[in-house]
Amino acid sequence: MYRDYFGLEGSLIYLDTASTGIVSINGARAAEDILEIMMLRGNLPYDEYNTLLKETRINAAELLNAGENNIGIIPNTTAGVNIVKHTFPDIRHIIVYGRGFPCTGVPFLFDKKYRMEIQSSDMDVLKKNLKDFHRAIVFVDLVDFLTGKRQSLPEICRLVHKYDGIIAVDAIQALGSVPVDISKSEVDFLFAGSSKWLMGPQGSGIIYIADNHLRKTGEKCAGWLSLDYSNFETFKQLPDPRNEASVVENGTRNLMGIAMMNENIKLLLEIGIESVYEYNMTNARILLAQLEMMGEVSQSIRDFETPILSLKCRNSKKLLHYLTDRNIIVSYRNESIRFSNHIYNTREDIEAAVNLLKEYRI
């Protein structure tokens, strides 16, 4: 149905989007266009440069149901974590809610001025930590990288803000796969690299910053490209910083990566994120029905929410090699085999993978 937008090899069954997404054909062509300009004339003309940035922010804003001024372009998810860290140097207490991927915790791990709590998804424990800490930054993975389970942001936001905390959401395993409506929760920051469900490439991503944090973020995270230039003809009198989330675009941008990311987001918007989600979940349901017969699966067929499914069975490594040898690409995480299908996977892909799993003997 959507396979024609991609250049995947016919024999390859790629079920590893939670590691790295497949760039669309239009995304690859956008990269070629930027490379050709760099080869022939060095730089993108200034008006075209700004048009690309604006269009990318507008499309990302539509994907999140956010305002364009609340969207900035960043190189990766870790950049988003560090933007939050630098915006609030006075907050020394960090909570990683739901344990999360190392991306959110490691920037604080070796800095002795921080006290960090890594906790499970337990609202009572979160409430206790917030009370004890008085003020904290709470990092939440919207979708867990291993289990595929999704957090309820409105409930978490209400509790964090009740205790004057800041909530920052890592959405890399959600954005591009499941609908995300930023207007339905009082999130302070949300960020995601594009390398997974936004289908690439590495080295590009987006951040959402709530209105009430824009000024402070600009003060703490500005660089020379954060300023509101009309052109680059003179630097004798510098302009003021932009009072919008693009202020975090503080140095030379990855234009080729941005162009690719923009084309992939345009494709997702053209299909419709609700349709993307329904398509992915339909295929994941077929896969999950088979996985549940083979061992312990991270989500249940009764209430699963995302197309990230991790299987733990006897001798998981043997099954991993069995699948890899048959040109099925998955990943091995925490002693489990993780499957993650996206819109480039056809029904035939999923059924072929299921048939091979049926033939496997644990």
Secondary structure, DSSP 8 states (H G I E B T S, - for coil): --GGGS---TT-EE-BTTT-----HHHHHHHHHHHHHHHHTSS--HHHHHHHHHHHHHHHHHHHT--GGGEEEESSHHHHHHHHHHH-TT--EEEEET---HHHHHHHHT-TT-EEEEE-S-HHHHHHHHHHHSS-EEEEESB-TTT--B--HHHHHHHHHHTT-EEEEE-TTTTTTS---GGGS--SEEEEESSSTT---TT-EEEEE-GGGHHHHHHHH--GGGB--S-SS--SS---B-SSGGGG--S---HHHHHHHHHHHHHHHHH-HHHHHHHHHHHHHHHHHHHTTTSEESS-TTT--SSEEEEE-TTHHHHHHHHHHTTEE-EEETTEEEEE--TT--HHHHHHHHHHHHH---
